[in-house]
Amino acid sequence: MSINSILATWTGKSAYWFLHTFRGGGSSLPGKLALKLDPAILKHLARNYDVIVITGTNGKTLTTALTVKVLREQYPDILTNPSGSNMKQGIVTTFLTAPKAHQKPLAVLEVDEANVIMVTKYITPKAFVFTNIFRDQMDRYGEIYTTYQKILDGVALAPEATIIANGDLPLFNSKQLPNPILYYGFDYQPDGDEHAPANTDGLLCPNCQHILHYRSRTYSNMGKYFCPNCGFERPQLTYKLNALTAMTPTSSDFEINGQAMHLNIGGQYNIYNALAAYAVGRFMDVRPAKIAHALSDNDEQVFGRQEIFHVGDKDVTLILVKNPVGLNQVLQMISTDERPFSFAALLNANYADGIDTSWIWDGDFEQLPGLKVPAYISGGERYKDITFRLKVAGVPTDKLTIVPDLTNMTAEIQKLPTKQVYVVATYTAMLQLRKQLASQGIIDGGMA
Amino acid sequence: MTYTLKAAHLYGDLMNTYGDIGNILAMRYYAQAVDATIDVDLVSLDDTFDPKKYDFVLFGGGQDYEQTIVSKDLQTKKAALTDYIEAGGPFLAICGGFQMLGHYYIGAHGEKIAGIGALDHYTLSQDNNRFIGNITIKNAETGQTYYGFENHNGTTFLGEGERPLGEVEQGNGNNGQDKSEGVIYKNTFGSYFHGPILARNEALAKRILKLALQRKYPDADFSALDTLNEDLTKNVQVKP
């Protein structure tokens, strides 16, 4: 242990103590200070840990939380980073502030795609989990191939770590890697032959550049893909979803490798997250029945991204959206609700939302008018764009209310004709709405 | 519907990176006002493009990798697309699609990638820079202002016989130097605008829609489009 790393650790811990005690927060500053004194501080801090790195575009946070739950069935000491602290400074802070661990503790880390290499420079993980890579706010992240390459640049420093990857995504089968790879995916539908919708990204066969077909498809460009031209196809799955028995907006029932599972959160995309957590659990020798137990637990803290609160007699579900694949999955999940519901879409275009709003046109809002939706709200700073999007999708004007100023949202929600209300919002629109709700005592302050 | 337009979405499965399909959705929305509809064919790799079959063509932008694949296949459609453009077929090309109608562009790794030279522009690349942000231009012919979002590394230089779609008022445009943005050549419109351009610019959407309708139905009256004015708030409750 060098003097630098001791000093850096002490400084970081002190900063955390100060911030935590007097300011009630502080997630990246302690890491930032420690990194200034010792850029290689992670090497020192994480030296005793077995580390599992979870990365990808969508589902990092929930996959990390579910993985921690699954592993806790068997391993008492698990360190994890809070949602949003997935870049270098946040990860350093996580280790700095870890409680003293016994024996060989585990760390399950959500890591931003571009920051994988910042971690592997100093830590050799035991495993990587690749959830998916989709188009995501391209003004910030770039193209899917670039994003995958960034991850692989980090993985190249740990060629012996096992990769646990979503086998339904063609991109994760596009490069030969020295690492052992285990794939998970959906395998419950009979084989057919279908195309993905035209406005889907990532449809080229990585071998021969023809358009991929699907024997069955889940969503976006994921499924049991194959290339009719060269025979490239989905790899063998080690962990399979072999039955999908029920889906509602708030739960899913399915089987993985024959083990029945109940998940207290809706959406097909969350089943992928559960599959990833299952795969890590099995990789770490947690028994299937224990994994099922961990996943069925109704833990509100884990499922915070799909927040439910009450405005008057309304049950409002607030969901963050940031890219077309995520949005379409949310719409799919909402469509499983058999009750009539109202729908609100709030669009901002600040840096954290993505300053380009073009992606809303790849969202399948066209399915909404066919559902039992008697009332719509469009709002946010870019209310003109989202209002026009809904009108083009066929939302009748007499069912639509425009709420440019989100401080009026609670009043408008109360006037809606249904008990069930779904609000999809971009990041800063969500923050503005939460601030409003907090000021009225409807929710606790702060970000979930 | 009384009138039906046939649109080709060129490489829609490979070149639809920023909601480009919204251009067709917006046109279809305005078309309702004159009792018209738009059917869309996906025309992609190994498909034949029949210039006589279509009333409108959309060619969007793609990711670098996809564009290199499209560039090769596009050569097989070069003659047919050139015929369509020269015959005055309405065409909207965005970002990569705009670049590929010209002579060539420079790819992400510095390689020169062939376009089809149907239009007389060419595209260079910038070192480690992209033009990203909101952009406003003014169309000289109509005085209309168009709003969009640009996100491109390429710098495009127009050739003889090409007019810009507009003069840059805010943002960078084709190359950040000559204030030009996009292109107009016959009934072909090119632009770096995402947004999508026709969803955010009603006047341009109606202009291109009317071109397509009048070309197919020369005796019909579509002047209703001239007075149509999309009022977002019409029949809608607004809580300011």
Interface residues (C-beta under 8 A of the other chain):
Chain A: R135 M138 D139 E143 I144 Y145 H195 A196 A198 N199 T200 D201 L203 L204 Q209 H210 I211 P324 I355 D356 T357 S358 W359 I360 W361 D362 K384 D385 T387 F388 R389 K391 V392 T397 D398 L400 T401 I402 V403 P404 D405 N408 A411 E412
Chain B: H9 G12 D13 L14 N16 T17 Y18 G19 D20 I21 G22 L25 A26 R28 Y29 L42 S44 L45 D46 Q63 D64 Y65 E66 I69 I132 G133 N134 F149 N151 H194 G195 P196 A199 R200 E230 L232 T233 K234 N235 V236 Q237 V238 K239 P240
